[in-house]
């Protein structure tokens, strides 16, 4: 009976991980460098080569979200109940989020390349960019928030099981995704209040994401060590003779 229970837990974990991995793999197919059928001639290949940078950017962001779920799998105590629900919510959101991601990476690289790379048709006008930033930022923030909940639940379960080390790792990951969630919300808010009339105003909500590594470094390099620093022990005075 014990062996069957262990096999059942392993099977459920493999099913969940396999399904999530397959969903992320499917999401990347929406970022493929060519639309429709693959290029059949050299001319068609030349036509799709300029879209490679946008594909690479979108792929890297999808990979970050996949990697987070992989890291969660190393600190999760179980794959039951809320863990399954949150994982399914992540899959659902990723499969929707991939579309504004593809559009935004194309628009961003179009502007960054001096309009050499394709993307002009999706980057025309400040109001169009505002709407795109709002959709993308909302999706980024919501997806990050799901990871906050996922790691917070893992931390609670590990603390209840007496596994302080895994609980601390889960909480640390949760802090990272809290920062990312705040960035998505801040970018969407910036787009909402900006007049979006100049090139800088149109680029600012997207450029904000580029400062994420700095925020992560400040938290883990400066803030977190101060929060966890233990006070120095007070030296005892020698007893009076």
C-alpha positions as CSV (number, residue, x, y, z in Angstrom):
1,X,0.0,0.0,0.0
2,X,2.8,2.4,0.8
3,X,4.5,1.8,-2.5
4,X,1.2,2.4,-4.3
5,X,0.8,5.7,-2.5
6,X,4.3,6.8,-3.4
7,X,3.7,5.8,-7.1
8,X,0.4,7.7,-7.0
9,X,2.0,10.9,-5.8
10,X,4.8,10.5,-8.4
11,X,2.2,10.0,-11.1
12,X,0.2,13.0,-10.2
13,X,3.4,15.2,-10.1
14,X,4.5,13.9,-13.5
15,X,1.0,14.5,-15.0
16,X,1.0,18.1,-13.7
17,X,4.6,18.9,-14.8
18,X,4.0,17.3,-18.2
19,X,0.9,19.2,-18.8
20,X,2.4,22.6,-17.8
21,X,5.5,21.9,-19.9
22,X,3.4,21.0,-22.9
23,X,1.4,24.2,-22.5
24,X,4.5,26.3,-22.4
25,X,5.8,24.5,-25.4
26,X,2.6,25.2,-27.2
27,X,2.8,28.9,-26.2
28,X,6.2,29.2,-27.9
29,X,4.7,27.9,-31.1
30,X,2.6,31.1,-31.2
31,X,5.9,33.0,-31.3
32,X,7.3,31.1,-34.4
33,X,9.3,33.3,-36.8
34,X,7.0,32.6,-39.7
35,X,3.2,32.8,-40.1
36,X,1.4,29.9,-41.7
37,X,3.6,27.3,-43.4
38,X,7.4,27.3,-42.9
39,X,9.5,29.1,-45.6
40,X,9.9,27.0,-48.7
41,X,12.3,29.2,-50.7
42,X,15.3,31.4,-50.1
43,X,13.2,34.5,-50.7
44,X,10.7,33.4,-48.1
45,X,13.5,32.6,-45.6
46,X,14.9,36.1,-46.1
47,X,11.5,37.6,-45.4
48,X,11.2,35.9,-42.0
49,X,14.8,36.4,-40.8
50,X,14.1,40.0,-39.5
51,X,11.5,38.6,-37.2
52,X,14.1,36.4,-35.3
53,X,15.0,39.1,-32.7
54,X,11.3,39.6,-31.7
55,X,10.9,35.8,-31.5
56,X,14.0,35.6,-29.3
57,X,12.8,38.3,-27.0
58,X,9.3,36.7,-26.6
59,X,10.9,33.3,-26.2
60,X,13.2,34.5,-23.4
61,X,10.2,35.9,-21.4
62,X,8.2,32.8,-21.8
63,X,11.2,30.8,-20.7
64,X,11.4,32.9,-17.5
65,X,7.8,32.0,-16.6
66,X,8.5,28.3,-17.4
67,X,11.7,28.4,-15.3
68,X,9.7,29.8,-12.3
69,X,7.3,26.8,-12.4
70,X,10.3,24.5,-12.6
71,X,11.8,26.1,-9.5
72,X,8.4,25.8,-7.7
73,X,8.4,22.1,-8.5
74,X,11.6,21.8,-6.4
75,X,10.1,23.4,-3.3
76,X,6.5,22.2,-3.5
77,X,5.4,19.8,-0.8
78,X,2.4,18.4,-2.9
79,X,0.5,18.8,-6.1
80,X,-2.9,18.7,-4.6
81,X,-5.8,21.2,-4.4
82,X,-4.7,24.8,-4.7
83,X,-1.4,23.9,-6.3
84,X,-3.2,22.3,-9.2
85,X,-5.6,25.2,-9.5
86,X,-2.9,27.8,-9.6
87,X,-0.8,25.8,-12.1
88,X,-3.9,25.6,-14.4
89,X,-4.5,29.3,-14.0
90,X,-0.9,30.0,-15.0
91,X,-1.3,27.8,-18.1
92,X,-4.5,29.5,-19.1
93,X,-3.0,33.0,-18.6
94,X,0.2,32.1,-20.5
95,X,-1.8,30.9,-23.5
96,X,-3.5,34.3,-23.7
97,X,-0.5,36.4,-22.6
98,X,1.6,35.1,-25.5
99,X,-0.3,37.2,-28.1
100,X,0.2,40.6,-26.6
101,X,3.8,39.5,-25.8
102,X,4.4,38.8,-29.5
103,X,3.0,42.1,-30.6
104,X,4.9,44.1,-28.0
105,X,8.3,42.6,-28.6
106,X,7.8,43.2,-32.3
107,X,6.8,46.9,-31.7
108,X,9.7,47.4,-29.2
109,X,12.4,46.1,-31.5
110,X,10.9,48.0,-34.4
111,X,11.5,51.2,-32.6
112,X,14.8,50.2,-31.1
113,X,16.2,49.3,-34.5
114,X,15.3,52.6,-36.0
115,X,12.3,51.1,-37.8
116,X,14.5,48.6,-39.6
117,X,13.0,45.5,-38.1
118,X,9.3,44.7,-38.8
119,X,6.6,45.9,-36.5
120,X,5.4,49.2,-38.0
121,X,1.9,47.8,-38.5
122,X,1.5,47.2,-34.8
123,X,3.3,50.4,-33.5
124,X,1.3,53.1,-35.3
125,X,0.1,55.8,-33.0
126,X,0.3,56.6,-29.3
127,X,-3.2,55.4,-28.5
128,X,-2.5,52.0,-30.0
129,X,0.7,51.7,-27.9
130,X,-1.2,52.8,-24.8
131,X,-3.8,50.0,-25.3
132,X,-1.0,47.5,-26.0
133,X,0.9,48.5,-22.8
134,X,-2.3,48.2,-20.8
135,X,-3.1,44.8,-22.1
136,X,0.5,43.5,-21.8
137,X,1.1,45.1,-18.4
138,X,-2.2,43.7,-17.0
139,X,-1.3,40.2,-18.3
140,X,2.3,40.5,-16.9
141,X,1.1,41.6,-13.5
142,X,-1.6,39.0,-13.3
143,X,0.7,36.1,-14.3
144,X,3.3,37.3,-11.9
145,X,0.7,37.5,-9.1
146,X,-0.3,33.8,-9.8
147,X,3.4,32.9,-9.1
148,X,3.3,35.0,-5.9
149,X,0.3,32.9,-4.7
150,X,1.9,29.7,-5.9
151,X,5.2,30.2,-4.0
152,X,3.3,31.7,-0.9
153,X,1.2,28.5,-0.7
154,X,4.3,26.3,-1.0
155,X,6.0,28.3,1.7
156,X,3.0,27.9,4.0
157,X,2.8,24.1,3.4
158,X,6.6,23.7,4.0
159,X,6.4,25.7,7.2
160,X,3.5,23.5,8.4
161,X,5.6,20.4,7.5
162,X,8.6,21.7,9.5
163,X,10.8,22.2,6.4
164,X,12.2,25.6,7.1
165,X,14.8,25.5,4.3
166,X,12.3,24.9,1.5
167,X,9.9,27.3,3.0
168,X,12.6,30.0,2.9
169,X,13.4,29.2,-0.7
170,X,9.7,29.4,-1.7
171,X,9.3,32.7,0.1
172,X,12.4,34.1,-1.6
173,X,11.0,33.2,-5.0
174,X,7.7,34.8,-4.0
175,X,9.4,38.0,-3.2
176,X,10.9,38.1,-6.7
177,X,7.6,37.6,-8.3
178,X,6.0,40.3,-6.1
179,X,8.6,42.7,-7.6
180,X,7.7,41.6,-11.1
181,X,4.0,41.9,-10.4
182,X,4.5,45.5,-9.2
183,X,6.4,46.3,-12.4
184,X,3.6,45.1,-14.6
185,X,1.1,47.2,-12.7
186,X,3.4,50.2,-12.7
187,X,4.0,50.0,-16.5
188,X,0.3,49.8,-17.2
189,X,-0.4,52.8,-14.9
190,X,2.4,54.8,-16.6
191,X,0.8,54.1,-19.9
192,X,-2.6,55.0,-18.6
193,X,-1.6,58.5,-17.3
194,X,1.0,59.4,-20.1
195,X,-0.1,61.6,-23.0
196,X,1.8,59.1,-25.3
197,X,2.5,62.0,-27.8
198,X,6.3,61.8,-28.1
199,X,8.7,58.9,-28.8
200,X,10.0,59.0,-25.2
201,X,6.4,58.9,-23.7
202,X,5.6,55.9,-26.0
203,X,8.7,54.0,-25.0
204,X,8.7,54.7,-21.3
205,X,6.2,52.0,-20.2
206,X,8.2,49.4,-22.0
207,X,11.6,50.7,-20.9
208,X,10.5,50.4,-17.3
209,X,10.8,46.6,-17.6
210,X,14.5,47.0,-18.3
211,X,15.1,48.1,-14.7
212,X,13.8,44.9,-13.3
213,X,17.3,43.4,-12.8
214,X,18.3,46.5,-10.8
215,X,15.2,46.2,-8.6
216,X,16.0,42.5,-8.0
217,X,19.6,43.3,-7.1
218,X,18.6,46.1,-4.7
219,X,16.2,43.7,-2.9
220,X,18.4,40.7,-2.6
221,X,21.7,42.7,-2.3
222,X,20.6,45.5,0.0
223,X,17.1,45.2,1.5
224,X,16.8,41.5,2.2
225,X,20.1,41.1,4.0
226,X,19.1,44.0,6.3
227,X,15.7,42.5,7.0
228,X,17.2,39.1,7.9
229,X,20.3,40.5,9.7
230,X,20.3,39.3,13.4
231,X,21.2,41.9,16.0
232,X,24.6,41.6,17.5
233,X,24.6,39.9,20.9
234,X,25.0,42.3,23.8
235,X,28.3,41.7,25.7
236,X,27.8,40.9,29.3
237,X,29.5,43.1,31.8
238,X,31.9,41.3,34.1
239,X,30.4,40.6,37.5
240,X,31.4,42.9,40.3
241,X,34.0,41.5,42.7
